[in-house]
Amino acid sequence: DLENHILGIGNCPPWNPQSLEVCKHSLEKVVTSLAPRVDAGPDNTHQLINEGASAAALKRKATELASRLGPSDRLIIYANVPLGKDDTDPATDQSGYVLELWSGQRPETAGQAISEGTWISTSAFAAMIHTIPAAEVILILDTNNSHAVNLHLLDGHSVDLKGRPEALVSSSGSGQVANYSADRTISLFAKHLALALQATDGSMQDVIAEAVKGTRQAAIPI
């Protein structure tokens, strides 16, 4: 069996409308439910939260994992971050979106944020994941408009690790925008993913299917 490792990224920048606590709570709820489920101990669980979820911190963590993980490891990434439109040349990024990582003030443009190393394009994020030589990767994107990300982000990337099993889970589907729970303390998908991890038997695919079902039932038009 593969040894499981978790990388959790939770980032609600101070200039975003939601409270900093929302991303922190969402991340901690998912990770504390996921870790025992996949038997990932403290040494195999990594969390980057708010100020600790800068682009520089993410790059350092990816470098650490690249040197540590190998063919006997599985990496599960849960990312709860804002996803913005890339305003640079669409030809430079296969999906045209950026992960809006931590910064004290909102950058004037996505292009500026990328060039200064404050934000990371989804394409660069995929490339970063492909530097980590784990045997399998599961990426769960819990973002405001994760439906916009190309579902072939990983397997269609120019530096794809051919033959490595990879899965991409999106918290919202085509035409949808991810939302919060009724009390606005946690993302809706995070809430139902944590519940499913605790209560659903079977594979990770079974867990995700149950989380999707719960999220759909609780979702409201906005």
Rosetta blueprint (number, residue, H / E / L):
1 D L
2 L L
3 E E
4 N E
5 H E
6 I E
7 L E
8 G E
9 I E
10 G E
11 N L
12 C L
13 P L
14 P L
15 W L
16 N L
17 P L
18 Q L
19 S L
20 L H
21 E H
22 V H
23 C H
24 K H
25 H H
26 S H
27 L H
28 E H
29 K H
30 V H
31 V H
32 T H
33 S H
34 L H
35 A H
36 P H
37 R H
38 V H
39 D L
40 A L
41 G L
42 P H
43 D H
44 N H
45 T E
46 H E
47 Q E
48 L E
49 I E
50 N H
51 E H
52 G H
53 A L
54 S L
55 A H
56 A H
57 A H
58 L H
59 K H
60 R H
61 K H
62 A H
63 T H
64 E H
65 L H
66 A H
67 S H
68 R H
69 L L
70 G L
71 P L
72 S L
73 D E
74 R E
75 L E
76 I E
77 I E
78 Y E
79 A E
80 N E
81 V L
82 P L
83 L E
84 G E
85 K E
86 D L
87 D L
88 T L
89 D L
90 P H
91 A H
92 T H
93 D L
94 Q L
95 S L
96 G L
97 Y E
98 V E
99 L E
100 E L
101 L L
102 W L
103 S L
104 G L
105 Q L
106 R L
107 P L
108 E L
109 T L
110 A H
111 G H
112 Q H
113 A H
114 I H
115 S H
116 E L
117 G L
118 T L
119 W L
120 I E
121 S E
122 T H
123 S H
124 A H
125 F H
126 A H
127 A H
128 M H
129 I H
130 H L
131 T L
132 I L
133 P L
134 A L
135 A L
136 E E
137 V E
138 I E
139 L E
140 I E
141 L E
142 D L
143 T L
144 N L
145 N L
146 S H
147 H H
148 A H
149 V L
150 N L
151 L L
152 H L
153 L L
154 L L
155 D L
156 G L
157 H L
158 S L
159 V L
160 D L
161 L L
162 K L
163 G L
164 R L
165 P L
166 E E
167 A E
168 L E
169 V E
170 S E
171 S L
172 S L
173 G L
174 S L
175 G L
176 Q L
177 V L
178 A L
179 N L
180 Y E
181 S L
182 A L
183 D L
184 R L
185 T L
186 I L
187 S E
188 L H
189 F H
190 A H
191 K H
192 H H
193 L H
194 A H
195 L H
196 A H
197 L H
198 Q H
199 A H
200 T L
201 D L
202 G L
203 S L
204 M H
205 Q H
206 D H
207 V H
208 I H
209 A H
210 E H
211 A H
212 V H
213 K H
214 G H
215 T H
216 R H
217 Q H
218 A H
219 A L
220 I L
221 P L
222 I L
